[in-house]
Amino acid sequence: MRDIFFKTDGFIFSLRAGGLLVRDGKVLLQKHREKEDYYIIGGHVTGMETARDALKREFREELGAEIEPVRLAAVAEAFYPWEGTPWHQICFYYQVRLEDARDMPLEGVIHGQDELGGERFDLDFCWVPLDRLKRGLNLYPPELIPVILGDREELVHFVYDEFRCPRPEQ
């Protein structure tokens, strides 16, 4: 099946799932090797695949790790530019747990690669102390910081909008 990812004349749309893996006072985040911004690990949902199953597949593909989504923590509507093109993305963020701690290193940086639109790029998967989130780590989307820190127990919905698009009343 193909990713739920399509291009129009004016923007790109994608459906994504992300995993919030917190363990021993650290959260596992990803970043492009040449940049300082951090993101939530995950990827695109494919046709006829649940967001939970997509997340399990992505952790397996990118890290060789088996995870279990524990609960849906946040839903995001994101609007942002990437390489000059506007994106509209819907993302389901789950709190996840590692099935077996032997599946991957639990400290430091894990080097990996990913692919988007036929282009491969280097990624670092980093165990980041939660204290760094409190001190202003460049995490996107930043609305997830209180969710990761455990300050929000209820399901959170937010709009992350780098274009400041007008939104309907909520």
Secondary structure by P-SEA (a helix, b strand, c coil): cccccccccccccccccccccccccbbbbbbcccccccccbbbbbcccccaaaaaaaaaaaaccbbbbbcccccccbbbbbcccbbbbbbbbbbbcccccccccccccccccccccccbbbbbbbccccaaaaaacccccccccccccccccccbbbbbbcccccccccc
